[in-house]
Amino acid sequence: MAIVDLVMPKLGESIMEATILKWHKKAGDAVKQDETVLEIATDKVDSEVPSTAEGIIKEILFNVNDVVPVGTVIAHIETEVKEAVQENNTAPAPVQKQEPATVAEDIPYIPQKQMASANGSSNKFYSPLVLNIAGSEGIGLSELETIHGTGNEGRVTKKDILQYVEDKKSGVVTAKAPKVSPQPQHVTYEKREEPKIETPSVKETVATDYTGANVEIIEMDRMRKLIAKHMVDSKRTSPHVTSFAEADVTNMVLWREKVKKTFEERENTKLTFTPMFIDCVVRVMKKYPIINSSVDGDRIILKKDFNIGMATALPNGNLIVPVIRNADYLNLVGLSKSVNTLADNARNNKLRPDDTQGGTFTITNVGTFGSLMGTPIINQPQVAILAVGAIKKRPVVIETEQGDTIGIRHMMFLSLSYDHRVVDGSAGASFLTAVAKEFEAWSMEKTW
């Protein structure tokens, strides 16, 4: 017999952990290779984890709702394959059971070399989460060793250190070691570029007693909690500024009406306004590269790829942002097929983890819900997001060579929220104005 480790798979760029939603197998159950063993969820999509071998589930190491870092062993599978016998006939080393780890979403991953340095010469082991909390609170290694741990073999857990910090602030306990800077001499912590701002998460909010009140209480589902956290984090990270513009999209409306039937028959996909908007926006983004960037500490990272996220409504009312990669290489047909495929997969819960990763700019169509305009929140780590409003017929003044006249035009409001740390008002407003002009310049003779 041989033991095969089932590990938490890599779920996409920048995803470092996942939550276990459901186990389809239990210890003692038989499993075939590629058969689904459990369901997991990231802050973007849900996914299934297949078995990497055929055999018997020997041991399950994590429970439902546990948050597990990628690459961590989550179960052991006993197979029929015989283990290789060593030449000296010594027994193989026993498989070490990994301790379940709870990793907070707002704590960055620490490489192993930093963990080793952080533990120094101490005989105690501290998880990356505990070390990050200690670093942000100015707790040195010598003080950390005085904290009583309730975890396995006396390990200090997240709950232990948070309780210690709370007691320390309230004066219940006194530090047994002098407070040091966030990066003590013997401890290496990951650099935290953003200023520390205390913002309670959904779980940390003090519950109110509504006994006797005429209310209905609805518990947030997992995705709503994650959306709430991301919105707060984005506002905390980026100073938001929103600029507005108005565009005459009459040519876009009339052109689409003229070609949409032929387009669908020839290309076997529907023509919506979204790929038309993306086609225009990408061309303008190339003239304003600062819009296609992100912030890393004191550095501005200009992205060379144009990966456009499109906010998509799910049947339950939540939003998800699938990404069209390398949108600048796609013509209108390619954009339309990508948009429709991703939207259908989102509505049918078939998105892959990679489908929501790597976006460099986001477009949200608030006009779909009848809104004239909106003030969207930036999708981190991007620096800008464009909202397109509802298209409405209105009488407007039209300038012609023969003079001004009044006509009925299809008008739309655009709004751009941008990170004022890197995008100044002049750059943001200029980009938005250029987008509006690009919409207005849509050719009635355009081919696809």
SENUMI-429215 format. One line per 2 residues: number of its first residue (from 1); their letters; for each residue x, y, z of N, C-alpha, C. Coordinates in steps of 0.02 Angstrom, whole numbers. Each point is the difference from the previous one (the first is absolute). Layout:
N
NUM	A	X:Y:Z:X:Y:Z:X:Y:Z  ...
//
This chain:
448
1	MA	42:-60:0:-42:60:0:44:63:0  -26:51:-31:35:65:0:-49:55:17
3	IV	25:53:30:-41:56:19:13:58:-48  -53:25:-30:5:57:-46:-32:60:33
5	DL	36:56:-1:-26:62:29:-45:36:-49  -59:18:22:-45:44:-39:10:70:26
7	VM	23:45:-44:17:68:22:-50:50:-27  -5:58:34:-41:54:-25:31:27:-64
9	PK	-35:-3:-57:31:18:-63:9:75:-8  45:19:-45:9:70:-19:-60:20:-41
11	LG	-36:51:22:-64:17:-29:1:61:-45  58:25:-14:4:59:-43:51:50:27
13	ES	15:47:-42:48:52:16:-21:38:63  45:7:47:-8:40:62:-45:-33:51
15	IM	-32:-57:-15:-42:-33:50:44:-44:43  1:13:64:45:-36:46:-37:-46:48
17	EA	-67:0:-1:-37:-41:47:-70:-13:-27  -33:-49:29:-69:-16:-20:-37:-26:61
19	TI	-66:7:-2:-44:-25:53:-32:-65:-21  0:-49:44:-32:-64:-13:-75:7:10
21	LK	-38:-13:-54:-73:6:4:-34:-66:18  25:-55:-31:-34:-64:10:47:-57:-17
23	WH	0:-52:42:36:-61:-15:-48:-49:-32  17:-26:-59:-41:-51:-33:19:-70:24
25	KK	57:-6:31:24:-64:26:17:7:74  -1:-56:35:21:0:70:53:-54:9
27	AG	33:1:57:52:-49:13:-28:-71:-7  35:-42:-37:-22:-69:-12:-35:-10:-66
29	DA	-19:54:-33:-34:-5:-65:50:-15:-56  -23:-39:-49:40:-13:-59:-6:59:-48
31	VK	53:15:-36:-1:56:-47:39:-20:-62  -25:21:-58:34:-13:-63:41:61:-20
33	QD	48:-10:-41:40:57:-24:-44:48:-39  8:64:13:-38:55:-31:-71:5:25
35	ET	-19:-42:49:-67:6:30:0:58:49  -54:38:3:-4:58:44:2:-22:73
37	VL	46:29:38:7:-15:71:-32:53:44  8:63:-20:-28:55:40:-13:60:-44
39	EI	-40:47:26:-13:64:-32:34:55:41  31:47:-35:35:55:33:-23:66:-30
41	AT	16:54:33:-19:66:-24:56:49:15  11:45:-48:45:57:11:-44:61:4
43	DK	31:59:4:-39:61:1:-30:17:-68  13:-44:-50:-25:13:-67:-51:-53:-22
45	VD	21:-62:0:-42:-53:-27:3:-62:43  -50:-44:-10:0:-66:32:30:-50:-49
47	SE	29:-54:27:32:-49:-43:-1:-68:34  11:-53:-40:3:-68:27:73:-24:-3
49	VP	18:-40:50:67:-28:2:-4:-75:-12  30:-25:-55:-2:-72:-15:56:-37:35
51	ST	-9:-65:6:52:-42:29:57:-8:-48  61:-1:26:59:-9:-42:21:-73:-5
53	AE	-36:-44:34:17:-71:-1:-62:-41:17  2:-64:-15:-54:-46:17:18:-37:63
55	GI	-48:-5:45:14:-35:63:-54:13:52  22:1:63:-46:10:56:20:64:37
57	IK	-50:41:16:14:61:40:22:-22:69  64:8:14:28:-23:64:-15:50:55
59	EI	8:64:-15:-7:51:52:-18:67:-32  -46:36:31:-18:68:-20:26:48:53
61	LF	39:50:-21:36:42:47:-35:67:15  -50:18:-39:-34:64:11:-75:-9:-2
63	NV	-34:45:33:-73:-3:4:-32:50:-47  -65:-6:-9:-39:48:-39:7:70:32
65	ND	8:50:-43:8:71:19:71:17:22  46:-49:1:70:16:14:30:37:-59
67	VV	42:50:13:36:36:-51:71:-29:-5  17:-25:-59:61:-39:-9:46:32:-53
69	PV	64:11:16:46:27:-51:11:-50:-56  12:25:-61:14:-44:-56:64:-38:13
71	GT	3:-62:-24:59:-41:9:-1:-40:65  -50:13:43:-5:-36:64:-33:-68:-10
73	VI	26:-51:33:-30:-66:-3:-68:2:36  -53:-21:-34:-67:2:30:-28:-69:14
75	AH	30:-51:-30:-24:-69:12:54:-49:-22  -4:-62:27:45:-54:-20:-41:-54:-35
77	IE	26:-25:-55:-33:-53:-38:46:-61:0  -27:-57:22:38:-62:1:-12:-37:-65
79	TE	54:-14:-36:-5:-33:-65:27:-71:3  -12:-38:-53:23:-69:-4:73:-5:-21
81	VK	29:55:-22:70:0:-22:46:-14:58  46:-47:-8:47:-15:54:53:53:5
83	EA	17:17:61:52:49:12:68:-30:-15  44:41:-28:68:-23:-15:37:-16:64
85	VQ	33:-59:2:37:-21:59:71:28:-4  21:34:52:66:29:0:53:-56:5
87	EN	60:14:-26:52:-50:-2:20:-23:69  -5:44:49:21:-19:68:-58:-32:39
89	NT	-57:-11:-36:-58:-32:30:-30:37:59  15:62:5:-30:39:54:-70:20:-21
91	AP	-42:8:50:-70:18:-14:-4:72:-25  -46:13:-46:-7:68:-24:-24:47:55
93	AP	20:62:-7:-20:50:51:-76:7:0  -30:3:59:-73:7:3:-21:67:-28
95	VQ	-60:1:-29:-28:62:-27:-20:45:57  25:60:-1:-14:48:53:-67:34:-13
97	KQ	-43:-4:48:-65:34:-6:9:75:7  -25:36:-49:8:72:1:-55:31:42
99	EP	20:49:36:-46:34:45:-45:47:-40  -66:-4:7:-43:47:-36:18:71:18
101	AT	0:43:-51:19:69:12:-56:46:-21  -13:49:41:-50:51:-17:37:62:-21
103	VA	-10:22:-61:37:57:-27:-47:57:-14  11:56:31:-43:58:-12:11:26:-70
105	ED	-55:24:-32:4:21:-70:41:63:-8  4:41:52:35:63:-9:73:-4:23
107	IP	25:-61:13:70:-8:20:38:-30:-59  52:32:-25:36:-25:-58:40:-63:15
109	YI	14:-38:-52:39:-61:7:73:16:14  31:-39:45:70:9:17:39:-60:-26
111	PQ	51:11:-40:40:-56:-25:32:-40:56  17:-63:-15:28:-44:51:65:27:30
113	KQ	41:32:-42:64:25:27:-12:55:52  -54:38:-8:-15:51:50:-27:-32:64
115	MA	-39:-54:-9:-26:-35:59:57:-28:43  49:-29:-34:56:-29:37:37:54:38
117	SA	9:57:-31:35:55:33:-41:26:58  -67:0:-10:-43:27:53:1:-44:61
119	NG	4:-65:-9:1:-45:58:68:0:34  51:20:-37:66:9:29:22:-62:37
121	SS	29:10:60:26:-55:40:-52:-27:47  -61:27:-2:-52:-24:45:-21:-70:-18
123	NK	-18:-40:50:-23:-68:-11:-74:-1:-19  -34:56:6:-71:4:-17:-9:16:-73
125	FY	-55:-27:-28:-17:16:-70:-57:50:-1  7:51:-42:-53:50:-8:-20:3:-73
127	SP	-65:-2:-13:-25:1:-68:11:69:-31  -1:5:-68:8:65:-32:-53:51:22
129	LV	-60:-24:13:-53:44:23:17:31:67  21:-41:48:18:24:67:58:49:-4
131	LN	50:-15:-42:58:44:-7:-20:67:-29  -45:0:-49:-22:63:-29:-38:43:50
133	IA	-44:-31:39:-37:37:51:49:28:51  48:-41:21:50:23:48:38:60:-28
135	GS	20:-5:-63:38:55:-31:-39:64:-3  -65:-5:-19:-41:60:-7:-16:31:68
137	EG	3:-40:53:-15:25:67:62:17:40  60:-8:-30:62:16:34:18:-49:55
139	IG	-19:-63:-8:15:-51:50:63:-37:-22  52:5:40:63:-33:-16:-2:-74:15
141	LS	51:-37:-23:2:-72:9:2:-20:73  38:38:40:4:-17:71:-67:9:34
143	EL	-38:51:-20:-67:10:28:-48:-53:-26  9:-19:-63:-44:-50:-30:6:-67:36
145	ET	60:-15:24:11:-63:35:-35:-3:68  -20:58:26:-34:1:65:-75:-13:-6
147	IH	-26:0:-62:-72:-9:-10:-18:-74:7  -50:-14:40:-22:-69:10:-40:-23:-62
149	GT	21:-55:-31:-34:-25:-59:-49:-54:16  -57:2:-34:-52:-52:10:-2:-49:-57
151	GN	44:8:-49:1:-45:-57:35:-65:16  6:-43:-51:32:-64:9:72:9:23
153	EG	19:-37:51:67:3:29:17:70:25  -52:37:21:11:65:29:14:56:-49
155	RV	-15:-11:-64:13:51:-50:-46:60:9  26:58:-15:-38:62:4:-43:6:-63
157	TK	-65:4:9:-46:6:-57:-18:73:-12  -36:11:-55:-24:68:-16:-42:26:58
159	KD	-45:-42:26:-43:20:55:40:20:61  54:-37:14:41:14:59:33:69:-6
161	IL	31:14:-57:37:63:-6:-48:60:-4  -57:-9:-33:-49:55:-2:-28:15:69
163	QY	-11:-53:40:-23:10:69:53:35:41  64:-19:-12:55:31:36:5:74:-17
165	VE	-7:16:-64:3:70:-22:-57:40:31  -60:-30:1:-58:34:29:10:12:75
167	DK	24:-52:35:13:7:72:55:51:14  49:1:-43:56:47:9:-24:72:-8
169	KS	-43:12:-50:-25:67:-11:-47:23:56  -37:-48:29:-46:17:54:33:2:68
171	GV	65:-19:3:36:2:63:-7:-62:42  -33:-52:-26:-10:-61:39:66:-36:10
173	VT	44:2:-51:66:-30:7:52:53:-14  59:-10:26:56:46:-12:53:-37:-38
175	AK	26:31:-52:51:-32:-41:60:-19:42  24:-61:-8:58:-24:37:65:18:-34
177	AP	-6:31:-58:59:23:-36:-15:68:-27  50:44:-4:-12:67:-26:-25:-2:-71
179	KV	-46:47:-16:-27:4:-68:54:23:-48  4:-34:-55:51:15:-50:-34:22:-64
181	SP	41:19:-48:-27:22:-64:-34:-58:-36  -42:13:-52:-35:-53:-34:46:-52:-31
183	QP	65:15:-9:46:-49:-27:60:-7:48  -7:-40:53:54:-9:49:63:-28:-32
185	QH	54:4:38:65:-20:-26:1:-73:-20  -34:-44:39:4:-71:-12:-60:-27:-38
187	VT	-44:44:-23:-60:-24:-34:-6:34:-67  -13:-38:-52:-9:28:-67:-74:-4:-17
189	YE	-31:57:-12:-70:2:-18:-6:27:-70  -55:-19:-33:-12:28:-66:-17:74:6
191	KR	28:40:-44:-9:72:3:-72:19:-15  -29:41:42:-68:23:-10:2:71:-23
193	EE	-16:11:-65:8:67:-28:-56:47:21  -62:-27:4:-56:44:15:-1:16:74
195	PK	-23:61:17:-7:17:71:-52:-44:33  13:-17:62:-45:-44:37:-62:39:24
197	IE	-57:-22:-23:-62:33:19:-47:-53:29  -24:11:59:-43:-48:32:-70:3:-31
199	TP	-19:-53:-36:-66:-4:-29:-30:-67:17  -53:-4:39:-27:-64:20:-28:-38:-59
201	SV	13:-64:-2:-28:-41:-53:-72:-17:17  -32:-38:-46:-70:-18:12:-6:-41:64
203	KE	47:-47:11:-3:-43:58:14:38:65  40:54:-4:21:35:60:-51:51:23
205	TV	-50:14:-42:-50:50:19:-42:-25:58  -9:43:50:-39:-19:59:-73:-8:-20
207	AT	-28:-58:16:-70:-14:-18:-47:41:43  -54:23:-30:-52:37:35:-58:-45:16
209	DY	-28:7:58:-58:-40:21:-63:30:-30  -32:-37:-46:-60:24:-33:-63:-32:28
211	TG	6:-28:61:-58:-32:31:-58:49:6  -57:-19:-26:-59:42:5:-6:51:-56
213	AN	53:8:-41:-2:49:-54:-37:-29:-61  -33:43:-37:-38:-21:-59:47:-3:-60
215	VE	44:-50:-1:51:-7:-52:4:-73:-23  32:-9:-57:17:-67:-25:76:-3:-4
217	II	30:-52:28:72:-7:2:22:-50:-54  44:22:-45:25:-43:-53:75:-7:9
219	EM	23:-61:8:72:-13:7:34:8:-68  56:35:-2:39:7:-61:27:-69:-21
221	DR	-5:-14:-65:33:-61:-24:75:14:-8  37:-52:-16:73:5:-3:23:53:-51
223	MR	-31:-1:-59:21:48:-52:-16:71:20  -57:11:32:-18:68:21:49:26:52
225	KL	22:-44:45:50:20:50:65:20:-34  21:-39:-50:62:15:-35:-5:65:-40
227	IA	-58:10:-32:-10:63:-37:3:59:48  -33:-6:57:1:54:50:71:15:22
229	KH	39:-52:12:69:10:22:42:34:-54  -9:-22:-63:40:29:-54:-18:73:-12
231	MV	-64:17:7:-20:69:-9:32:45:53  -2:-22:62:30:39:54:75:5:-9
233	DS	32:-56:-19:72:0:-10:20:48:-57  -41:2:-53:15:44:-56:-4:74:20
235	KR	-52:17:37:-7:69:23:56:19:48  21:-48:40:54:13:48:67:7:-35
237	TS	9:-37:-55:63:1:-36:7:61:-46  -52:13:-39:5:52:-53:-44:60:16
239	PH	28:61:-2:-41:60:4:-39:8:-65  -65:-12:3:-41:-1:-61:-19:70:-22
241	VT	6:13:-65:-26:60:-32:-41:-23:-60  -58:30:-11:-42:-19:-57:-13:60:-45
243	SF	13:-9:-64:-14:51:-51:-58:-24:-44  -36:48:-30:-59:-17:-40:6:32:-69
245	AE	-30:-33:-50:-2:27:-67:-65:-25:-33  -19:33:-54:-59:-20:-37:20:-14:-72
247	AD	-29:-53:-28:18:-20:-68:-62:-8:-43  5:22:-62:-53:-11:-49:16:-65:-36
249	VT	-36:-53:17:16:-67:-27:-50:-19:-55  -29:49:-32:-50:-13:-52:27:-45:-55
251	NM	62:13:-22:29:-42:-53:8:-72:22  20:-10:63:8:-69:26:-67:-36:0
253	VL	-53:35:22:-66:-30:4:-26:-18:-69  5:47:-47:-26:-11:-67:40:-54:-37
255	WR	67:1:8:41:-50:-33:-15:-70:26  -6:-7:66:-15:-66:28:-68:-24:-24
257	EK	-49:44:-2:-67:-19:-23:2:-23:-73  44:30:-39:5:-16:-71:32:-68:-12
259	VK	51:-18:41:40:-59:-15:-11:-60:46  -37:9:55:-2:-52:52:-28:-66:-26
261	KT	-50:2:-45:-29:-62:-25:50:-37:-44  31:36:-46:50:-30:-43:60:-25:40
263	FE	20:39:49:56:-18:44:-13:-66:34  -59:-8:29:-16:-62:36:-4:-60:-47
265	ER	-29:10:-60:-5:-56:-47:69:-21:-25  43:48:-12:66:-16:-28:49:-25:52
267	EN	-1:30:59:50:-16:52:-26:-46:54  -65:-15:-1:-30:-45:49:8:25:72
269	TK	-3:64:8:2:31:67:-35:67:-3  -29:21:56:-37:63:1:48:60:5
271	LT	-22:55:-28:38:62:3:-33:46:52  35:11:56:-24:45:51:43:63:0
273	FT	-19:47:43:40:62:4:67:-10:35  4:-49:45:60:-9:40:64:-8:-42
275	PM	2:-46:-49:61:-5:-41:14:63:-39  -51:37:-18:10:63:-36:33:51:47
277	FI	-22:2:62:30:44:50:73:-19:11  13:-65:8:68:-23:14:46:17:-59
279	DC	-24:-9:-61:39:16:-59:23:73:1  -44:45:19:18:71:3:46:15:58
281	VV	-15:-27:58:38:16:61:72:-22:-6  12:-59:-28:69:-25:-6:42:46:-43
283	RV	-29:26:-54:37:46:-43:21:63:38  -46:25:42:16:60:39:51:-15:55
285	MK	-4:-59:30:46:-18:53:73:2:-23  11:-17:-63:69:0:-26:28:70:-2
287	KY	-43:50:-3:23:70:1:9:26:71  -29:-36:48:5:21:71:23:-61:41
289	PI	64:-19:-5:24:-61:32:-8:0:76  -4:58:32:-6:2:73:-65:-32:22
291	IN	-50:-2:-44:-65:-30:18:7:-76:5  48:-28:-36:11:-72:0:59:-18:45
293	SS	-7:17:63:56:-10:47:-25:-25:68  46:-11:45:-15:-16:70:54:31:43
295	VD	-11:-1:66:47:30:47:31:-55:43  66:1:6:36:-46:43:44:41:46
297	GD	-25:17:59:38:42:45:9:70:-29  62:19:-13:15:64:-30:13:-5:-75
299	RI	-16:-58:-28:12:-11:-71:-66:-4:-39  0:27:-60:-57:-5:-45:17:-52:-53
301	IL	-41:-51:-5:13:-55:-46:-44:9:-62  31:20:-56:-37:9:-62:-8:-68:-34
303	KK	-62:-19:-14:-14:-66:-30:2:5:-76  33:-47:-31:4:-3:-73:-57:-41:-30
305	DF	-31:-42:40:-57:-39:-23:-64:38:17  -48:-4:-45:-64:33:11:-53:-53:14
307	NI	-8:-15:64:-47:-51:22:-60:34:31  -56:-1:-35:-58:40:20:-50:-43:39
309	GM	-14:21:61:-51:-33:40:-68:30:-15  -51:-42:-1:-68:25:-12:-45:-24:57
311	AT	-26:46:38:-43:-17:57:-63:-35:-26  -15:-59:27:-56:-41:-24:-45:-18:59
313	AL	-64:10:-8:-48:-15:53:-15:-75:0  -1:-30:59:-18:-70:9:-74:-6:16
315	PN	-29:-59:-8:-72:-8:14:-20:19:71  47:-7:49:-17:16:69:9:74:16
317	GN	18:40:-51:7:72:11:71:22:13  46:-46:16:70:17:10:34:15:-67
319	LI	57:32:4:38:17:-60:66:-38:-1  22:-18:-60:66:-30:-8:32:33:-61
321	VP	67:-1:-3:34:37:-53:46:-48:-40  -27:-35:-50:43:-40:-43:42:46:-44
323	VI	56:-26:-23:50:41:-35:11:-23:-72  -1:48:-46:17:-13:-70:74:17:-9
325	RN	40:-51:-9:73:10:-4:21:23:-70  51:43:0:28:26:-63:-55:26:-46
327	AD	-42:42:28:-57:26:-38:22:41:-60  60:28:3:23:41:-56:17:-42:-62
329	YL	6:-66:8:14:-44:-57:-63:-28:-32  -58:15:29:-63:-29:-24:-39:51:-41
331	NL	-28:-24:-56:-45:43:-38:-70:-3:31  -49:30:-32:-67:4:29:-31:-70:7
333	VG	15:-45:-46:-26:-68:4:29:-36:60  67:5:7:33:-32:56:-23:27:67
335	LS	-8:66:4:-25:30:62:-70:-23:15  -43:-3:-51:-70:-21:11:-3:-71:26
337	KS	38:-45:-30:-1:-70:21:28:-7:71  52:37:16:29:-3:67:-50:27:52
339	VN	-31:57:-16:-48:30:46:-58:-47:13  -29:-28:-54:-59:-44:8:17:-65:35
341	TL	58:-28:-15:20:-63:33:11:10:74  36:52:19:14:13:70:-64:17:38
343	AD	-45:39:-31:-63:17:33:-43:-62:11  -4:-43:-50:-39:-62:8:31:-45:54
345	NA	65:-7:0:33:-42:50:-10:28:70  1:67:6:-11:31:66:-70:-15:25
347	RN	-49:7:-44:-70:-11:21:-14:-74:16  39:-45:-30:-10:-72:11:52:-29:47
349	NK	38:43:35:49:-22:50:52:-47:-31  23:17:-61:49:-42:-34:66:36:-11
351	LR	9:58:32:63:36:-7:57:-39:32  58:1:-32:60:-28:30:34:53:43
353	PD	41:-20:48:35:51:40:40:49:-41  32:-23:-54:40:45:-41:-42:52:-37
355	DT	-65:-14:-8:-43:46:-37:-10:67:35  15:3:63:-11:62:38:65:31:23
357	QG	57:-24:-26:65:24:23:34:43:-53  44:44:23:44:37:-45:-29:60:-34
359	GT	-59:23:21:-30:59:-31:42:63:12  3:44:-50:38:63:7:-45:61:-1
361	FT	-63:-9:-21:-48:55:-3:-69:-32:-2  -50:34:29:-67:-29:4:-52:48:-28
363	IT	-49:-30:-35:-58:37:-25:-63:-30:31  -42:42:28:-64:-23:28:-57:38:-33
365	NV	-49:-37:-23:-56:29:-36:-59:10:48  0:57:35:-55:13:47:-65:16:-37
367	GT	6:16:-65:-59:14:-40:-44:-61:-9  29:-60:7:-39:-61:-5:-58:-1:49
369	FG	11:31:58:-51:1:52:-40:65:0  9:41:-52:-39:61:-6:32:62:29
371	SL	60:-6:28:32:58:30:30:46:-53  -8:65:9:29:48:-46:76:4:8
373	MG	23:-7:62:72:4:13:13:-32:68  63:-10:16:19:-29:64:68:23:22
375	TP	17:-15:61:67:15:27:32:-66:21  27:-37:-47:24:-68:14:61:0:46
377	II	10:-56:34:57:-9:45:54:-39:-38  61:22:6:56:-29:-37:10:-73:19
379	NQ	13:-41:-50:14:-71:9:75:-7:11  22:-6:62:71:-3:16:33:-62:-31
381	PQ	64:6:-21:45:57:8:1:48:-58  -53:2:-39:-4:47:-56:-5:71:27
383	VA	5:49:-46:-2:69:22:-59:38:-28  -43:-34:-40:-57:36:-29:-54:-50:-20
385	IL	-62:25:-2:-57:-39:-22:-49:46:-34  -27:-22:-57:-46:41:-40:-71:-27:7
387	AV	-47:44:12:-71:-19:2:-35:34:-58  -38:-40:-38:-39:27:-55:-74:-3:20
389	GA	-35:55:-9:-69:5:22:-50:-20:-54  -63:7:16:-54:-18:-47:1:48:-60
391	IK	-16:-27:-58:-5:41:-61:-71:26:-5  -8:67:-3:-65:32:-1:-5:48:-60
393	KR	-59:1:-30:-12:49:-53:-16:67:32  35:53:-25:-13:67:27:8:52:-55
395	PV	-36:55:5:12:55:-47:64:36:20  46:8:-46:63:33:14:17:49:-57
397	VI	44:46:15:23:48:-50:54:-33:-42  -10:3:-67:48:-29:-46:33:56:-40
399	ET	66:1:2:37:51:-37:13:-24:-72  -22:39:-49:11:-17:-70:32:60:-36
401	EQ	22:-11:-62:30:54:-38:-51:55:-16  -64:-20:-1:-53:49:-14:-24:35:63
403	GD	28:-21:58:-21:30:63:-27:-52:49  -19:23:58:-24:-45:52:-73:-21:-15
405	TI	-13:-63:18:-68:-25:-7:-14:-47:59  -63:-16:11:-19:-46:53:-23:-65:-31
407	GI	26:-55:25:-18:-66:-26:-7:-51:56  -31:-56:-16:-8:-55:48:61:-46:-7
409	RH	38:-8:53:61:-39:-1:-1:-52:57  40:-52:-10:9:-51:52:58:21:44
411	MM	-14:18:61:51:28:45:14:-49:58  61:4:24:21:-44:55:50:36:44
413	FL	-6:-9:67:49:27:47:53:-52:14  62:22:5:57:-42:19:29:26:66
415	SL	22:-44:42:33:21:62:62:-43:11  54:32:19:63:-34:11:24:13:72
417	SY	5:-54:39:30:5:67:73:-20:-6  45:40:30:71:-15:-7:37:13:65
419	DH	57:-32:6:42:3:59:41:64:-3  -15:48:44:31:66:-2:73:-1:22
421	RV	24:-57:24:71:-5:17:43:3:-63  -26:-27:-56:40:-3:-61:-34:34:-60
423	VD	-65:4:1:-36:32:-56:-25:68:23  30:52:-27:-22:68:17:-66:16:-34
425	GS	-33:52:24:-64:20:-29:4:15:-74  55:32:-21:7:17:-71:5:-63:-43
427	AG	39:-50:24:7:-62:-38:-65:-39:-1  -33:-4:57:-63:-37:4:-54:31:-44
429	AS	-7:67:4:-51:34:-39:16:-3:-75  64:7:-16:20:-3:-71:-13:-68:-30
431	FL	16:-52:38:-14:-68:-24:-75:-10:-11  -41:21:48:-72:-9:-6:-28:39:-59
433	TA	23:60:-10:-22:41:-57:19:-34:-66  60:-29:-2:22:-34:-61:-43:-62:-14
435	VA	-20:-35:53:-44:-58:-9:-67:23:-29  -28:53:28:-64:26:-25:5:18:-74
437	KE	55:32:-20:9:19:-70:9:-61:-45  32:-52:27:9:-61:-38:-68:-34:-12
439	FE	-43:2:50:-69:-26:-9:-37:39:-54  7:65:3:-36:43:-47:25:-7:-71
441	AW	64:-20:-7:31:-5:-66:-11:-68:-34  -43:-42:30:-13:-66:-29:-25:7:-71
443	SM	31:-34:-47:-17:7:-71:-61:-42:-19  -45:29:-37:-58:-36:-25:20:-49:-55
445	EK	61:6:-25:24:-45:-53:47:-54:27  4:-4:66:48:-46:31:-15:-72:-19
447	TW	53:-39:-13:-7:-71:-12:32:-39:57  -16:-63:4:27:-40:55:41:-59:-26
//
